[in-house]
């Protein structure tokens, strides 16, 4: 069972129950703060939404938080192992977490206390930490037909695409993984790639496989191409050779994800005037433009979501809790 949640004004309210939020909660627990984690979905909601058969690119050692050992059967753990690991982290520290409770808004009282409203009530806190990640909001192609049921921005598993004509949009790790997995399960796979080749940072054990499948023609690829329109039974591509019409059953748009800027702006978080929309933040303390409101985890990177990961944000909790003791 989790620790009982104290009433009254919290020392720290953490928005987001992913790895960064849990790492911050561990530091708050160790510092004996009156804290609470609010998560809109399930525990480590983003990891739960990863593909069912996904394998992490990091080793289990690099995913550990709170000095809780992460034991994996192989060098790089699976989604299933990660979900089990973070459940054990929750239980090991008896962290105070409330799930299925989306945050609706936040106001600051005249005495400096924040009132955070959720679907189930409201909480008063002296400090707030936002650790909402970036995986919930896909980067849209903004083309006609993108809202059709055949278009998927989140990939689960290959079975639904057996024997289907699948267009995979993108050329980074996720797109290459999806293209290979659906191909090996019997889908007719085509890739639409905006650049002239596979993304240069695709993992070394994936790149040769996808490039060889494309070279031999098992997976067809249109380079320097974009999706123009999605129709119920076809897709129109803009290619260097002109417009191409493909008969098609599903579009798997692995175009990446971004922070929920609408939600962050609703809280009052402001952003720098740069291409990456990085939030305004003190780089030494992680305090945002709002006094006493901190940013933890990959949400700090704005649109540059390949910059931060679990393994290089695990210390954020220590930095933030250290500020609360000043």
C-alpha positions in Angstrom: 0.0 0.0 0.0 1.1 3.6 -0.6 1.7 5.9 2.2 -1.3 7.8 3.5 -1.7 11.2 1.9 -1.7 14.1 4.4 -4.2 16.9 4.2 -3.5 20.6 4.2 -1.0 22.5 2.2 1.5 20.3 0.3 5.2 21.1 0.2 5.3 19.8 -3.3 2.7 18.7 -5.9 4.1 16.7 -8.8 2.1 16.6 -12.0 3.0 13.5 -14.0 3.6 9.9 -12.8 6.3 8.9 -15.3 9.9 8.0 -14.5 10.8 11.6 -13.9 7.8 12.2 -11.6 8.6 9.1 -9.6 12.3 10.0 -9.3 11.2 13.4 -8.0 8.8 11.7 -5.6 11.6 9.5 -4.3 13.6 12.6 -3.4 10.6 14.2 -1.8 10.0 11.0 0.2 13.6 10.9 1.4 13.5 14.6 2.4 10.3 13.9 4.4 8.3 16.4 2.4 4.5 16.5 2.3 4.1 15.7 -1.4 1.8 14.1 -3.9 2.0 12.9 -7.4 -1.0 13.4 -9.7 -1.1 11.3 -12.9 -3.9 11.7 -15.5 -3.6 8.0 -16.6 -1.9 4.9 -15.4 1.4 4.7 -13.7 4.2 5.6 -16.2 1.4 6.3 -18.7 3.8 7.0 -21.6 5.6 3.7 -21.2 2.3 1.9 -21.0 1.4 3.4 -24.4 4.6 2.1 -26.0 4.4 -0.7 -28.6 3.6 -4.0 -26.8 6.8 -5.7 -28.0 9.1 -2.6 -27.7 12.6 -3.0 -26.5 14.3 0.0 -24.9 17.4 1.5 -26.6 19.0 2.0 -23.1 20.3 -0.7 -20.8 18.3 -1.4 -17.6 21.1 0.1 -15.5 20.5 3.5 -17.2 16.8 3.3 -16.5 17.2 2.7 -12.7 15.9 5.4 -10.3 16.1 5.6 -6.5 18.8 2.9 -6.4 16.2 0.2 -7.0 17.8 -2.5 -9.1 16.3 -3.0 -12.6 16.8 -6.7 -13.4 16.3 -7.5 -17.1 16.6 -10.9 -18.8 18.6 -9.3 -21.7 20.9 -6.2 -22.1 18.1 -3.9 -23.2 14.8 -4.3 -21.3 11.3 -4.7 -22.7 8.3 -2.6 -22.1 6.8 -5.3 -20.0 9.9 -5.4 -17.8 9.9 -1.6 -17.5 6.2 -1.6 -16.3 7.0 -4.2 -13.7 10.1 -2.3 -12.6 8.3 1.0 -12.0 5.6 -0.8 -10.1 8.3 -2.1 -7.8 9.7 1.4 -7.4 6.3 2.6 -6.3 6.0 -0.2 -3.8 9.6 0.0 -2.6 9.3 3.6 -1.5 5.5 3.6 -0.8 5.2 6.7 -3.0 2.1 8.9 -2.7 0.5 8.8 -6.1 -3.0 9.4 -7.4 -3.8 7.9 -10.8 -6.6 8.7 -13.3 -6.8 12.3 -12.1 -6.1 14.9 -14.9 -5.2 18.4 -13.9 -7.6 21.0 -15.1 -5.8 24.2 -14.1 -3.7 26.1 -11.6 -3.9 29.4 -9.9 -1.7 31.2 -7.5 -3.3 32.7 -4.4 -2.3 36.1 -2.9 -0.3 34.3 -0.2 1.8 32.5 -2.9 0.2 29.1 -2.5 -0.8 27.3 -5.7 -4.3 25.9 -6.0 -4.3 23.0 -8.5 -7.6 21.8 -9.8 -8.2 18.3 -11.0 -11.2 16.2 -12.2 -11.5 14.9 -8.6 -10.9 18.0 -6.5 -8.2 20.5 -5.8 -4.9 20.7 -3.9 -2.9 23.5 -2.3 0.8 23.4 -2.6 3.8 25.7 -1.9 5.7 24.3 -4.8 4.7 22.5 -8.0 6.8 20.3 -10.3 5.6 19.6 -13.9 6.9 16.2 -15.2 4.5 15.6 -18.0 6.9 14.3 -20.7 6.0 14.6 -24.4 4.5 11.3 -25.6 0.8 12.1 -25.4 0.6 14.6 -28.3 1.7 13.4 -31.8 3.3 15.7 -34.3 0.6 15.9 -37.0 1.3 15.9 -40.7 -1.6 18.4 -41.2 -2.9 16.8 -44.4 -6.4 16.1 -45.6 -7.6 12.7 -44.3 -5.3 12.5 -41.3 -8.3 12.1 -39.1 -9.5 8.9 -40.9 -9.7 5.8 -38.7 -7.0 4.1 -40.9 -4.4 6.6 -39.6 -2.6 5.6 -36.4 -0.1 7.9 -34.6 0.4 5.4 -31.8 1.6 1.9 -32.7 0.7 -1.1 -30.5 1.5 -4.4 -32.3 1.9 -5.9 -35.7 -1.1 -8.4 -35.7 -3.8 -6.0 -36.9 -1.7 -5.3 -40.1 -1.2 -8.9 -41.2 -1.9 -9.0 -45.0 -2.6 -5.3 -45.1 -1.1 -2.5 -47.3 0.7 -0.3 -44.8 2.3 3.1 -45.2 4.9 4.0 -42.5 5.6 7.7 -42.4 9.0 8.6 -40.9 12.6 7.3 -40.8 13.7 7.5 -37.2 13.9 4.5 -34.8 10.2 4.1 -34.2 9.4 4.2 -37.9 12.1 1.7 -38.8 11.0 -0.6 -36.0 7.4 -0.5 -37.1 8.2 -1.0 -40.8 10.3 -4.1 -40.0 7.9 -5.6 -37.5 4.8 -5.2 -39.7 6.8 -6.5 -42.7 8.0 -9.6 -40.8 4.4 -10.3 -39.8 3.1 -10.3 -43.3 2.2 -6.7 -44.2 3.0 -5.1 -47.5 5.0 -2.1 -46.3 5.9 1.2 -47.9 7.8 4.0 -46.2 7.4 7.7 -46.9 10.6 9.5 -45.9 11.0 13.3 -45.9 14.8 13.2 -46.1 17.1 11.5 -48.6 17.8 8.5 -46.4 17.2 6.7 -43.1 17.7 9.1 -40.1 21.4 9.2 -39.2 20.8 8.4 -35.5 18.9 5.2 -36.1 20.3 2.6 -33.7 23.2 0.6 -35.2 21.4 -2.8 -34.8 18.4 -1.5 -36.7 19.9 0.4 -39.6 21.5 -2.5 -41.6 18.3 -4.4 -41.4 16.0 -1.7 -42.7 18.4 -0.5 -45.3 18.8 -4.0 -46.7 15.1 -4.6 -46.8 14.7 -1.3 -48.7 17.6 -2.2 -51.1 16.2 -5.6 -51.9 12.7 -4.2 -52.4 11.0 -6.1 -49.6 10.1 -2.7 -48.2 9.4 0.0 -50.7 10.6 3.5 -49.8 9.9 6.9 -51.2 12.7 9.3 -50.2 12.5 13.1 -50.3 8.8 12.6 -50.2 5.8 13.7 -48.2 2.2 12.7 -47.7 -0.2 15.0 -49.7 -3.5 13.5 -48.9 -5.0 10.4 -47.2 -8.1 8.8 -48.7 -10.2 5.9 -47.5 -8.6 3.4 -49.9 -5.4 5.2 -51.0 -2.7 7.7 -50.1 -1.3 10.5 -52.3 2.4 11.2 -52.0 4.4 14.1 -53.3 7.7 12.7 -54.6 10.7 13.9 -56.7 9.1 12.2 -59.7 5.7 13.8 -59.1 2.5 12.7 -57.4 2.1 9.0 -56.6 -1.1 7.3 -55.7 -0.8 4.2 -53.5 -3.6 1.8 -52.8 -3.5 1.6 -49.0 -5.2 0.1 -45.9 -3.4 1.8 -43.0 -1.1 4.7 -42.4 1.2 4.4 -39.4 2.4 8.0 -38.9 5.6 7.6 -36.8 6.3 11.4 -37.0 7.2 11.9 -33.4 5.6 13.5 -30.4 5.7 16.8 -28.5 4.9 18.2 -25.1 1.3 19.2 -24.5 1.9 22.9 -25.0 -1.8 23.7 -24.6 -1.8 22.2 -21.1 1.5 23.8 -20.1 0.3 27.3 -21.3 -2.9 26.7 -19.3 -0.7 26.3 -16.2 1.0 29.6 -17.0 4.3 28.1 -18.3 6.0 30.5 -20.8 8.3 29.5 -23.7 11.4 31.0 -25.2 11.1 32.5 -28.7 13.1 29.7 -30.4 12.4 27.0 -32.9 12.3 24.3 -30.3 9.8 26.1 -28.0 11.9 25.4 -25.0 10.2 26.5 -21.7 11.5 29.4 -19.8 13.5 27.9 -17.0 16.5 28.6 -14.8 19.0 26.0 -16.0 20.6 25.6 -12.5 17.4 25.2 -10.5 14.9 24.1 -13.1 12.5 26.8 -11.9 10.1 28.0 -14.6 8.9 31.6 -15.1 6.4 30.9 -12.3 7.9 31.2 -8.8 8.1 27.9 -7.1 7.0 25.9 -10.2 9.7 23.6 -11.5 10.1 21.5 -14.7 11.4 17.9 -14.5 12.3 15.4 -17.2 12.0 15.6 -21.0 9.4 18.4 -20.9 12.4 20.7 -20.4 13.5 20.1 -24.0 10.4 21.5 -25.8 10.3 20.2 -29.3 13.8 18.9 -29.2 12.6 15.6 -27.8 15.7 13.6 -28.8 17.8 15.7 -26.4 16.6 14.3 -23.1 15.8 10.8 -22.0 15.1 8.9 -18.8 18.8 8.2 -18.3 20.0 11.8 -18.5 17.1 13.4 -16.4 17.2 11.1 -13.4 19.0 13.8 -11.4 16.3 16.4 -11.9 14.5 15.3 -8.7 17.6 15.9 -6.6 18.1 19.3 -8.1 14.5 20.4 -7.5 14.2 19.1 -3.9 17.5 20.7 -3.1 15.9 24.1 -4.0 12.9 23.5 -1.7 15.3 23.1 1.3 16.9 26.5 0.6 
